[in-house]
Amino acid sequence: MVAQGHVPVYVGEEMERSVVNAELLNRPIFVRLLNKSAQEYEYEQKGVLHIPRHVLAFERVTEALRLGVESRDLQDLLRSISDDCF
């Protein structure tokens, strides 16, 4: 069961389940994650959304958004994460 205002997602090859506040879905960095997911699956996902990125990278991004990290700091975080895991 997922709390109201939250969305379940599966992250990474491990398909680790995470629950994300729905308000984060329209943040530019999360939109980037969703676009990468769409590129990988061509909008053909059914059921729970799958984010095909490394779990640790996803956790860092969602935690930074949750804490209200300034956008410049978030961009620095993204640069610190290689393309291989993000």
Backbone atoms as SQL, in Angstrom:
CREATE TABLE atoms (id INTEGER PRIMARY KEY, chain TEXT, resi INTEGER, resn TEXT, atom TEXT, x REAL, y REAL, z REAL);
INSERT INTO atoms VALUES
  (1, 'A', 1, 'MET', 'N', 0.841, -1.178, 0.000),
  (2, 'A', 1, 'MET', 'CA', 0.000, 0.000, 0.000),
  (3, 'A', 1, 'MET', 'C', 0.886, 1.241, 0.000),
  (4, 'A', 2, 'VAL', 'N', 0.469, 2.236, -0.743),
  (5, 'A', 2, 'VAL', 'CA', 1.221, 3.480, -0.884),
  (6, 'A', 2, 'VAL', 'C', 0.389, 4.616, -0.309),
  (7, 'A', 3, 'ALA', 'N', 1.026, 5.468, 0.474),
  (8, 'A', 3, 'ALA', 'CA', 0.333, 6.607, 1.086),
  (9, 'A', 3, 'ALA', 'C', -0.167, 7.565, 0.011),
  (10, 'A', 4, 'GLN', 'N', -1.249, 8.236, 0.303),
  (11, 'A', 4, 'GLN', 'CA', -1.810, 9.210, -0.631),
  (12, 'A', 4, 'GLN', 'C', -0.752, 10.257, -0.948),
  (13, 'A', 5, 'GLY', 'N', -0.663, 10.633, -2.237),
  (14, 'A', 5, 'GLY', 'CA', 0.296, 11.640, -2.655),
  (15, 'A', 5, 'GLY', 'C', 1.677, 11.078, -2.953),
  (16, 'A', 6, 'HIS', 'N', 1.787, 9.765, -2.990),
  (17, 'A', 6, 'HIS', 'CA', 3.057, 9.108, -3.264),
  (18, 'A', 6, 'HIS', 'C', 2.888, 8.115, -4.421),
  (19, 'A', 7, 'VAL', 'N', 4.016, 7.799, -5.072),
  (20, 'A', 7, 'VAL', 'CA', 4.004, 6.918, -6.234),
  (21, 'A', 7, 'VAL', 'C', 5.070, 5.839, -6.038),
  (22, 'A', 8, 'PRO', 'N', 4.711, 4.571, -6.243),
  (23, 'A', 8, 'PRO', 'CA', 5.736, 3.525, -6.149),
  (24, 'A', 8, 'PRO', 'C', 6.535, 3.458, -7.454),
  (25, 'A', 9, 'VAL', 'N', 7.816, 3.191, -7.342),
  (26, 'A', 9, 'VAL', 'CA', 8.673, 2.989, -8.506),
  (27, 'A', 9, 'VAL', 'C', 9.630, 1.842, -8.211),
  (28, 'A', 10, 'TYR', 'N', 10.079, 1.179, -9.268),
  (29, 'A', 10, 'TYR', 'CA', 11.146, 0.192, -9.154),
  (30, 'A', 10, 'TYR', 'C', 12.392, 0.824, -9.750),
  (31, 'A', 11, 'VAL', 'N', 13.514, 0.658, -9.044),
  (32, 'A', 11, 'VAL', 'CA', 14.744, 1.325, -9.438),
  (33, 'A', 11, 'VAL', 'C', 15.843, 0.306, -9.734),
  (34, 'A', 12, 'GLY', 'N', 16.546, 0.552, -10.839),
  (35, 'A', 12, 'GLY', 'CA', 17.726, -0.228, -11.179),
  (36, 'A', 12, 'GLY', 'C', 17.440, -1.636, -11.634),
  (37, 'A', 13, 'GLU', 'N', 18.528, -2.329, -11.974),
  (38, 'A', 13, 'GLU', 'CA', 18.417, -3.723, -12.398),
  (39, 'A', 13, 'GLU', 'C', 17.883, -4.596, -11.274),
  (40, 'A', 14, 'GLU', 'N', 18.138, -4.160, -10.040),
  (41, 'A', 14, 'GLU', 'CA', 17.687, -4.920, -8.881),
  (42, 'A', 14, 'GLU', 'C', 16.180, -4.825, -8.681),
  (43, 'A', 15, 'MET', 'N', 15.554, -3.848, -9.392),
  (44, 'A', 15, 'MET', 'CA', 14.115, -3.594, -9.254),
  (45, 'A', 15, 'MET', 'C', 13.767, -3.315, -7.787),
  (46, 'A', 16, 'GLU', 'N', 14.597, -2.499, -7.138),
  (47, 'A', 16, 'GLU', 'CA', 14.341, -2.137, -5.742),
  (48, 'A', 16, 'GLU', 'C', 13.134, -1.199, -5.685),
  (49, 'A', 17, 'ARG', 'N', 12.190, -1.537, -4.835),
  (50, 'A', 17, 'ARG', 'CA', 10.963, -0.741, -4.734),
  (51, 'A', 17, 'ARG', 'C', 11.228, 0.485, -3.875),
  (52, 'A', 18, 'SER', 'N', 10.753, 1.623, -4.364),
  (53, 'A', 18, 'SER', 'CA', 10.866, 2.877, -3.644),
  (54, 'A', 18, 'SER', 'C', 9.536, 3.601, -3.763),
  (55, 'A', 19, 'VAL', 'N', 9.236, 4.424, -2.785),
  (56, 'A', 19, 'VAL', 'CA', 8.008, 5.214, -2.824),
  (57, 'A', 19, 'VAL', 'C', 8.420, 6.688, -2.827),
  (58, 'A', 20, 'VAL', 'N', 7.918, 7.428, -3.817),
  (59, 'A', 20, 'VAL', 'CA', 8.332, 8.805, -4.038),
  (60, 'A', 20, 'VAL', 'C', 7.137, 9.735, -3.874),
  (61, 'A', 21, 'ASN', 'N', 7.372, 10.866, -3.235),
  (62, 'A', 21, 'ASN', 'CA', 6.345, 11.886, -3.128),
  (63, 'A', 21, 'ASN', 'C', 5.995, 12.364, -4.535),
  (64, 'A', 22, 'ALA', 'N', 4.731, 12.372, -4.880),
  (65, 'A', 22, 'ALA', 'CA', 4.281, 12.729, -6.225),
  (66, 'A', 22, 'ALA', 'C', 4.692, 14.147, -6.609),
  (67, 'A', 23, 'GLU', 'N', 4.890, 15.016, -5.641),
  (68, 'A', 23, 'GLU', 'CA', 5.298, 16.391, -5.937),
  (69, 'A', 23, 'GLU', 'C', 6.679, 16.444, -6.587),
  (70, 'A', 24, 'LEU', 'N', 7.493, 15.422, -6.370),
  (71, 'A', 24, 'LEU', 'CA', 8.831, 15.405, -6.964),
  (72, 'A', 24, 'LEU', 'C', 8.801, 15.112, -8.458),
  (73, 'A', 25, 'LEU', 'N', 7.719, 14.538, -8.949),
  (74, 'A', 25, 'LEU', 'CA', 7.650, 14.107, -10.341),
  (75, 'A', 25, 'LEU', 'C', 7.772, 15.241, -11.348),
  (76, 'A', 26, 'ASN', 'N', 7.437, 16.467, -10.952),
  (77, 'A', 26, 'ASN', 'CA', 7.540, 17.575, -11.903),
  (78, 'A', 26, 'ASN', 'C', 8.814, 18.394, -11.725),
  (79, 'A', 27, 'ARG', 'N', 9.685, 17.982, -10.824),
  (80, 'A', 27, 'ARG', 'CA', 10.968, 18.669, -10.653),
  (81, 'A', 27, 'ARG', 'C', 11.871, 18.326, -11.840),
  (82, 'A', 28, 'PRO', 'N', 12.633, 19.292, -12.355),
  (83, 'A', 28, 'PRO', 'CA', 13.440, 19.059, -13.559),
  (84, 'A', 28, 'PRO', 'C', 14.324, 17.812, -13.498),
  (85, 'A', 29, 'ILE', 'N', 14.946, 17.560, -12.375),
  (86, 'A', 29, 'ILE', 'CA', 15.818, 16.396, -12.297),
  (87, 'A', 29, 'ILE', 'C', 15.015, 15.105, -12.365),
  (88, 'A', 30, 'PHE', 'N', 13.831, 15.101, -11.774),
  (89, 'A', 30, 'PHE', 'CA', 13.005, 13.895, -11.829),
  (90, 'A', 30, 'PHE', 'C', 12.433, 13.717, -13.234),
  (91, 'A', 31, 'VAL', 'N', 12.124, 14.810, -13.883),
  (92, 'A', 31, 'VAL', 'CA', 11.676, 14.734, -15.279),
  (93, 'A', 31, 'VAL', 'C', 12.773, 14.098, -16.127),
  (94, 'A', 32, 'ARG', 'N', 14.026, 14.446, -15.817),
  (95, 'A', 32, 'ARG', 'CA', 15.153, 13.839, -16.536),
  (96, 'A', 32, 'ARG', 'C', 15.174, 12.324, -16.325),
  (97, 'A', 33, 'LEU', 'N', 14.942, 11.891, -15.101),
  (98, 'A', 33, 'LEU', 'CA', 14.878, 10.454, -14.821),
  (99, 'A', 33, 'LEU', 'C', 13.744, 9.791, -15.598),
  (100, 'A', 34, 'LEU', 'N', 12.594, 10.439, -15.624),
  (101, 'A', 34, 'LEU', 'CA', 11.445, 9.884, -16.340),
  (102, 'A', 34, 'LEU', 'C', 11.702, 9.827, -17.847),
  (103, 'A', 35, 'ASN', 'N', 12.377, 10.844, -18.375),
  (104, 'A', 35, 'ASN', 'CA', 12.710, 10.833, -19.800),
  (105, 'A', 35, 'ASN', 'C', 13.677, 9.701, -20.130),
  (106, 'A', 36, 'LYS', 'N', 14.645, 9.454, -19.255),
  (107, 'A', 36, 'LYS', 'CA', 15.575, 8.340, -19.480),
  (108, 'A', 36, 'LYS', 'C', 14.819, 7.016, -19.446),
  (109, 'A', 37, 'SER', 'N', 13.860, 6.920, -18.549),
  (110, 'A', 37, 'SER', 'CA', 13.041, 5.722, -18.470),
  (111, 'A', 37, 'SER', 'C', 12.247, 5.543, -19.763),
  (112, 'A', 38, 'ALA', 'N', 11.676, 6.620, -20.266),
  (113, 'A', 38, 'ALA', 'CA', 10.903, 6.556, -21.503),
  (114, 'A', 38, 'ALA', 'C', 11.786, 6.171, -22.686),
  (115, 'A', 39, 'GLN', 'N', 13.018, 6.682, -22.718),
  (116, 'A', 39, 'GLN', 'CA', 13.944, 6.319, -23.792),
  (117, 'A', 39, 'GLN', 'C', 14.239, 4.824, -23.755),
  (118, 'A', 40, 'GLU', 'N', 14.421, 4.306, -22.556),
  (119, 'A', 40, 'GLU', 'CA', 14.773, 2.893, -22.413),
  (120, 'A', 40, 'GLU', 'C', 13.594, 1.981, -22.756),
  (121, 'A', 41, 'TYR', 'N', 12.401, 2.358, -22.323),
  (122, 'A', 41, 'TYR', 'CA', 11.230, 1.486, -22.482),
  (123, 'A', 41, 'TYR', 'C', 10.230, 1.968, -23.522),
  (124, 'A', 42, 'GLU', 'N', 10.487, 3.113, -24.139),
  (125, 'A', 42, 'GLU', 'CA', 9.626, 3.664, -25.182),
  (126, 'A', 42, 'GLU', 'C', 8.158, 3.745, -24.761),
  (127, 'A', 43, 'TYR', 'N', 7.925, 4.189, -23.550),
  (128, 'A', 43, 'TYR', 'CA', 6.579, 4.391, -23.011),
  (129, 'A', 43, 'TYR', 'C', 5.742, 3.122, -22.982),
  (130, 'A', 44, 'GLU', 'N', 6.373, 1.965, -22.998),
  (131, 'A', 44, 'GLU', 'CA', 5.631, 0.711, -23.015),
  (132, 'A', 44, 'GLU', 'C', 5.588, 0.027, -21.656),
  (133, 'A', 45, 'GLN', 'N', 5.897, 0.749, -20.600),
  (134, 'A', 45, 'GLN', 'CA', 5.859, 0.159, -19.269),
  (135, 'A', 45, 'GLN', 'C', 4.410, -0.051, -18.849),
  (136, 'A', 46, 'LYS', 'N', 4.185, -1.127, -18.149),
  (137, 'A', 46, 'LYS', 'CA', 2.862, -1.389, -17.586),
  (138, 'A', 46, 'LYS', 'C', 3.039, -1.597, -16.095),
  (139, 'A', 47, 'GLY', 'N', 2.088, -1.119, -15.329),
  (140, 'A', 47, 'GLY', 'CA', 2.166, -1.279, -13.886),
  (141, 'A', 47, 'GLY', 'C', 3.063, -0.227, -13.259),
  (142, 'A', 48, 'VAL', 'N', 3.862, -0.642, -12.296),
  (143, 'A', 48, 'VAL', 'CA', 4.716, 0.272, -11.541),
  (144, 'A', 48, 'VAL', 'C', 5.828, 0.806, -12.444),
  (145, 'A', 49, 'LEU', 'N', 6.070, 2.101, -12.336),
  (146, 'A', 49, 'LEU', 'CA', 7.109, 2.761, -13.110),
  (147, 'A', 49, 'LEU', 'C', 8.477, 2.200, -12.755),
  (148, 'A', 50, 'HIS', 'N', 9.308, 1.968, -13.768),
  (149, 'A', 50, 'HIS', 'CA', 10.661, 1.465, -13.560),
  (150, 'A', 50, 'HIS', 'C', 11.655, 2.547, -13.963),
  (151, 'A', 51, 'ILE', 'N', 12.532, 2.918, -13.038),
  (152, 'A', 51, 'ILE', 'CA', 13.587, 3.890, -13.302),
  (153, 'A', 51, 'ILE', 'C', 14.872, 3.106, -13.529),
  (154, 'A', 52, 'PRO', 'N', 15.375, 3.062, -14.766),
  (155, 'A', 52, 'PRO', 'CA', 16.530, 2.220, -15.070),
  (156, 'A', 52, 'PRO', 'C', 17.860, 2.886, -14.735),
  (157, 'A', 53, 'ARG', 'N', 18.032, 3.276, -13.502),
  (158, 'A', 53, 'ARG', 'CA', 19.268, 3.904, -13.048),
  (159, 'A', 53, 'ARG', 'C', 19.736, 3.226, -11.779),
  (160, 'A', 54, 'HIS', 'N', 20.999, 3.407, -11.475),
  (161, 'A', 54, 'HIS', 'CA', 21.592, 2.814, -10.285),
  (162, 'A', 54, 'HIS', 'C', 20.827, 3.269, -9.040),
  (163, 'A', 55, 'VAL', 'N', 20.553, 2.351, -8.144),
  (164, 'A', 55, 'VAL', 'CA', 19.764, 2.631, -6.942),
  (165, 'A', 55, 'VAL', 'C', 20.397, 3.746, -6.113),
  (166, 'A', 56, 'LEU', 'N', 21.705, 3.712, -5.920),
  (167, 'A', 56, 'LEU', 'CA', 22.378, 4.721, -5.111),
  (168, 'A', 56, 'LEU', 'C', 22.217, 6.108, -5.710),
  (169, 'A', 57, 'ALA', 'N', 22.348, 6.231, -7.019),
  (170, 'A', 57, 'ALA', 'CA', 22.172, 7.528, -7.674),
  (171, 'A', 57, 'ALA', 'C', 20.746, 8.037, -7.475),
  (172, 'A', 58, 'PHE', 'N', 19.778, 7.156, -7.634),
  (173, 'A', 58, 'PHE', 'CA', 18.376, 7.527, -7.443),
  (174, 'A', 58, 'PHE', 'C', 18.129, 7.985, -6.007),
  (175, 'A', 59, 'GLU', 'N', 18.676, 7.254, -5.043),
  (176, 'A', 59, 'GLU', 'CA', 18.497, 7.614, -3.635),
  (177, 'A', 59, 'GLU', 'C', 19.121, 8.965, -3.322),
  (178, 'A', 60, 'ARG', 'N', 20.287, 9.242, -3.881),
  (179, 'A', 60, 'ARG', 'CA', 20.936, 10.545, -3.658),
  (180, 'A', 60, 'ARG', 'C', 20.090, 11.683, -4.196),
  (181, 'A', 61, 'VAL', 'N', 19.550, 11.497, -5.382),
  (182, 'A', 61, 'VAL', 'CA', 18.737, 12.544, -5.997),
  (183, 'A', 61, 'VAL', 'C', 17.458, 12.773, -5.202),
  (184, 'A', 62, 'THR', 'N', 16.749, 11.709, -4.852),
  (185, 'A', 62, 'THR', 'CA', 15.488, 11.892, -4.119),
  (186, 'A', 62, 'THR', 'C', 15.729, 12.476, -2.731),
  (187, 'A', 63, 'GLU', 'N', 16.820, 12.100, -2.086),
  (188, 'A', 63, 'GLU', 'CA', 17.132, 12.666, -0.764),
  (189, 'A', 63, 'GLU', 'C', 17.464, 14.154, -0.889),
  (190, 'A', 64, 'ALA', 'N', 18.222, 14.521, -1.900),
  (191, 'A', 64, 'ALA', 'CA', 18.551, 15.929, -2.113),
  (192, 'A', 64, 'ALA', 'C', 17.280, 16.743, -2.364),
  (193, 'A', 65, 'LEU', 'N', 16.376, 16.203, -3.166),
  (194, 'A', 65, 'LEU', 'CA', 15.111, 16.899, -3.422),
  (195, 'A', 65, 'LEU', 'C', 14.278, 17.003, -2.152),
  (196, 'A', 66, 'ARG', 'N', 14.257, 15.938, -1.377),
  (197, 'A', 66, 'ARG', 'CA', 13.488, 15.937, -0.131),
  (198, 'A', 66, 'ARG', 'C', 14.011, 16.996, 0.840),
  (199, 'A', 67, 'LEU', 'N', 15.334, 17.168, 0.871),
  (200, 'A', 67, 'LEU', 'CA', 15.953, 18.131, 1.782),
  (201, 'A', 67, 'LEU', 'C', 15.920, 19.556, 1.253),
  (202, 'A', 68, 'GLY', 'N', 15.463, 19.711, 0.003),
  (203, 'A', 68, 'GLY', 'CA', 15.375, 21.049, -0.576),
  (204, 'A', 68, 'GLY', 'C', 16.720, 21.605, -0.998),
  (205, 'A', 69, 'VAL', 'N', 17.610, 20.742, -1.434),
  (206, 'A', 69, 'VAL', 'CA', 18.921, 21.182, -1.891),
  (207, 'A', 69, 'VAL', 'C', 18.745, 22.168, -3.040),
  (208, 'A', 70, 'GLU', 'N', 19.501, 23.254, -2.994),
  (209, 'A', 70, 'GLU', 'CA', 19.428, 24.258, -4.051),
  (210, 'A', 70, 'GLU', 'C', 19.789, 23.639, -5.397),
  (211, 'A', 71, 'SER', 'N', 19.227, 24.180, -6.451),
  (212, 'A', 71, 'SER', 'CA', 19.415, 23.588, -7.774),
  (213, 'A', 71, 'SER', 'C', 20.882, 23.516, -8.185),
  (214, 'A', 72, 'ARG', 'N', 21.684, 24.523, -7.827),
  (215, 'A', 72, 'ARG', 'CA', 23.101, 24.475, -8.178),
  (216, 'A', 72, 'ARG', 'C', 23.791, 23.317, -7.478),
  (217, 'A', 73, 'ASP', 'N', 23.468, 23.108, -6.205),
  (218, 'A', 73, 'ASP', 'CA', 24.035, 21.987, -5.469),
  (219, 'A', 73, 'ASP', 'C', 23.579, 20.658, -6.052),
  (220, 'A', 74, 'LEU', 'N', 22.339, 20.603, -6.497),
  (221, 'A', 74, 'LEU', 'CA', 21.822, 19.380, -7.108),
  (222, 'A', 74, 'LEU', 'C', 22.534, 19.115, -8.432),
  (223, 'A', 75, 'GLN', 'N', 22.813, 20.155, -9.188),
  (224, 'A', 75, 'GLN', 'CA', 23.562, 19.973, -10.436),
  (225, 'A', 75, 'GLN', 'C', 24.969, 19.456, -10.148),
  (226, 'A', 76, 'ASP', 'N', 25.598, 19.950, -9.068),
  (227, 'A', 76, 'ASP', 'CA', 26.909, 19.435, -8.670),
  (228, 'A', 76, 'ASP', 'C', 26.807, 17.958, -8.313),
  (229, 'A', 77, 'LEU', 'N', 25.744, 17.580, -7.623),
  (230, 'A', 77, 'LEU', 'CA', 25.532, 16.181, -7.273),
  (231, 'A', 77, 'LEU', 'C', 25.426, 15.337, -8.542),
  (232, 'A', 78, 'LEU', 'N', 24.670, 15.825, -9.510),
  (233, 'A', 78, 'LEU', 'CA', 24.510, 15.086, -10.756),
  (234, 'A', 78, 'LEU', 'C', 25.837, 14.930, -11.490),
  (235, 'A', 79, 'ARG', 'N', 26.642, 15.976, -11.487),
  (236, 'A', 79, 'ARG', 'CA', 27.943, 15.880, -12.142),
  (237, 'A', 79, 'ARG', 'C', 28.842, 14.884, -11.434),
  (238, 'A', 80, 'SER', 'N', 28.648, 14.702, -10.143),
  (239, 'A', 80, 'SER', 'CA', 29.495, 13.776, -9.386),
  (240, 'A', 80, 'SER', 'C', 29.110, 12.323, -9.644),
  (241, 'A', 81, 'ILE', 'N', 27.937, 12.119, -10.235),
  (242, 'A', 81, 'ILE', 'CA', 27.459, 10.769, -10.538),
  (243, 'A', 81, 'ILE', 'C', 27.725, 10.519, -12.016),
  (244, 'A', 82, 'SER', 'N', 28.462, 9.492, -12.307),
  (245, 'A', 82, 'SER', 'CA', 28.822, 9.224, -13.709),
  (246, 'A', 82, 'SER', 'C', 27.607, 8.833, -14.522),
  (247, 'A', 83, 'ASP', 'N', 27.717, 8.980, -15.842),
  (248, 'A', 83, 'ASP', 'CA', 26.644, 8.579, -16.753),
  (249, 'A', 83, 'ASP', 'C', 26.361, 7.098, -16.666),
  (250, 'A', 84, 'ASP', 'N', 27.352, 6.315, -16.235),
  (251, 'A', 84, 'ASP', 'CA', 27.148, 4.865, -16.122),
  (252, 'A', 84, 'ASP', 'C', 26.120, 4.514, -15.073),
  (253, 'A', 85, 'CYS', 'N', 26.015, 5.342, -14.036),
  (254, 'A', 85, 'CYS', 'CA', 25.059, 4.981, -12.981),
  (255, 'A', 85, 'CYS', 'C', 23.890, 5.944, -12.922),
  (256, 'A', 86, 'PHE', 'N', 23.841, 6.923, -13.822),
  (257, 'A', 86, 'PHE', 'CA', 22.697, 7.833, -13.831),
  (258, 'A', 86, 'PHE', 'C', 22.158, 8.016, -15.199);
